[in-house]
Amino acid sequence: MPIPHRVHMAHLPTAVEPLPRISKMFMGTELWIKRDDQTGLAFGGNKTRKLEFFIADAQQSKAGCIITRGALQSNHCRQTAAAAARFGLRCILILSGHQPREVQGNLLLDLLFGAQIVWAGNDNPEQTLQRVIDKEKSEGSNPYSIPMGGSNALGAYAYALAMEEFLGQNTPVDRIILATSSGGTQAGMILGAMLFGFEGIITGISVNEKAPALRRKVSALVREAAALMDKDINLQEDDIVIRDEFIGKGYAKVSELEIHAVRLFAAQEGILLDPVYTGRAAGGMLALIRSGAIGKDENILFWHTGGAPALFAYGDVILSEE
Ligand SMILES: Cc1ncc(COP(=O)(O)O)c(C=O)c1O
């Protein structure tokens, strides 16, 4: 299998930094952070690493446009729109639901990057996506479709390389914690850990899906990415660590857990989390350390996957009185 093509736009390697002030609050646990919120493109985030491969693949296949879908405040869509702009590709985003009255956060940026937005409205977003793809095909534009969250073999492959990058940064950690949703980021890290020798635990804090179903998805993605690299791996689905007790009322339903984490990281370390993904993951991490479930005498790395532009769409909630 030839090595997948790649364009270069991410600012790599992203920094690994200590979190001294938050660590101090948890005697015995040393916290670190990997700054994939600083991948450089359009306020950064984890999808930029994946997009280096999608854009190259789209160029290879002489695509006339890039199409993907996501939620109203999708970070994946914002980074896709920015990457498409950067490489002169037309971009169509299918966003769930109806156009809101206020244009804020990621949606504002999608529009600035010149993406065409198709609102799914009351329709099923996946069917809307398919309709748009069919229309583009019928017009001969050869669309390049990226799955939701950029989670396929190529996207996971990008994160196997990210793990290699992290291991080269020589930060001895016992555990990595990240927000996991469509699964490609965690799958890539797990594959990278197997290939490049990380023996710690990779704990995905699920943002929206129960652990058994997400474990199946992550496991399939690890296998597909390994096949892309022509690697044989020995993975037991049960070894994939996913915590699903922080989903609360569901996707993007912000609660005290996320608000507390967003405020704490900002006030103590000057670091911006987002209310949907990294706020939930960091809130989950802090809850697990507090309860003693993890962290005793551990070095823990919080892998920051970005998302801060969404903060501006949740200002009232984040600043609401407790
Ligand atoms: C900020 C942020 N963190 C984490 C994730 C989860 O990544 P994945 O979908 O690869 O599991 C996303 C996905 O949209 C995200 O936007």
The ligand as a Gaussian input file, in Angstrom:
#p B3LYP/6-31G(d) Opt

LIG

0 1
 C      -13.178000      19.830000      19.606000
 C      -13.379000      18.393000      19.277000
 N      -12.822000      17.470000      20.084000
 C      -12.978000      16.150000      19.843000
 C      -13.719000      15.694000      18.779000
 C      -13.876000      14.225000      18.606000
 O      -13.080000      13.706000      17.582000
 P      -13.562000      12.388000      16.830000
 O      -14.830000      12.760000      16.119000
 O      -12.443000      12.043000      15.932000
 O      -13.845000      11.357000      17.868000
 C      -14.321000      16.615000      17.908000
 C      -15.158000      16.145000      16.783000
 O      -15.912000      16.835000      16.178000
 C      -14.141000      17.998000      18.160000
 O      -14.698000      18.938000      17.366000

